[in-house]
Amino acid sequence: MVVNPFLVVLSSFTFGTTQIILSGKVTDSKTGVGIPFASVFLRQAKAGISSDANGDFSIKLDPGSRNDTMVFSAIGYRTAMKPMAGILSSGTNIFILKDTTYQLREVVFEDPLKSAVN
């Protein structure tokens, strides 16, 4: 049996409920390198975690999480959303974010003292 090192789904019974732990990696679309400290959270449950310095994460899921949406975000990247049902059924464990750029408007600073001297 081959076990994928990035995705481990564990089920245990505690007081009649099933707890699932989803582990994965958030990566850059161009380089494939893990994105450090990316936000990973469940949209409806309002619960989440940050990836580590290598982009790896593990998050505990409640049984109701199957109907939720997982959101991945990081500064400098477009936010990605994936339905939990699709993640759990496909065994997806690598989540790719595409970089984004923002064009900022020009900011001009003037020294009021300089114009008073002239």
N, C-alpha and C positions, 0 to 999 in steps of 0.2 A: 504494500500500500504506500503510495507517494503522498506525503503531506506537504502542502504548500507552506513555506516558511513565513509568508506575509499574512496569511489568513488562517486564523484558528477560531473556529466557532465551537464554544463549549456550552453544553446544556447541563444544568443541575436542577434538582428539585428542592426548593426551600419553601416550606409552608404552602405547598400546592401551586407555586408559581414557577415558571421557567425563566431562567436568567441566561441571556446570550451575551457573549463578549465578542465584539467585532474588532479585529485588528487589521491594519492596513498601512498604506504609505501614500502620502500626497507628494506628487512629483511635478517638475517643470516640463512642459510640453516639448521644449526645444532640446533640453539637455538630458532629460530623464533623471536628473538629480533630485533627491528629496528636498522639499521646501521646509526649512526650519520654522517651527512655531506657527504653522498654519492653523487656523480655527476649523474645527470639525464639530458640528452640532446638529441636533435634531430640531427641525423647525417648529413643530407643534409642541413637543415636550419641553422646549426651551432648556435643554440640557446639552452640554458639550464638553469638549476638551481641546487642548492644543497639541499639535504634533511635537515630537522632540526635535533635537538639533539635526537629525537625519531625515525628518519628515514622517517618522513612524508614529502610529497612535494605536491605542486600544480603548474602546468605549463600551460600557455596560448598557445593554438594551433591555427594556421591559417587553413583555409579550405584545403590548399595544403598539410598540414601535414599528411593527411590520407595515402599518398604514401611514407612517410618517415619511418625511423627506429629509435626507441628510444634506447638509450644506457645507461646502468647503470654500474657505476664503483665506487670502493672504494679501498683504500690501504689495501692490505692483502686479497683481494677477486678477483676472476676471473671476467672479464668484461662480461656482458650479453647484448645481443641485441635482441629486439623484434620488429617485424613489427607493425607500428601504426594501420594498418587496422585490424590486429588480436586483438590488445589490445582494440580498440573501439568496435569491434563486439562482443567480449567475455565478456566485462565488467571487465576484469582483473584489480585488484587494488592492489594486493600484488606482489611485484617483489622480487624474492629470488636470493641471490648471494651465491656462494660457496666459502669457504675460499681456499687460496692457500699458498704454502710455496715455498721459494726459497733457494736453497743450495748455500751459498756463498763460494768462494775460500778462503783459508787461507791467511792471511796477516801477514808478519813477520816484526817487527820493530827492527832495530839495532841501538844502540847508537854509533855513530862514535867516540865520545870522550872516551868511555870505551875501545875500541880497541887500541886507541892511548896511553893510560896510561899503558896497559899491555905490 
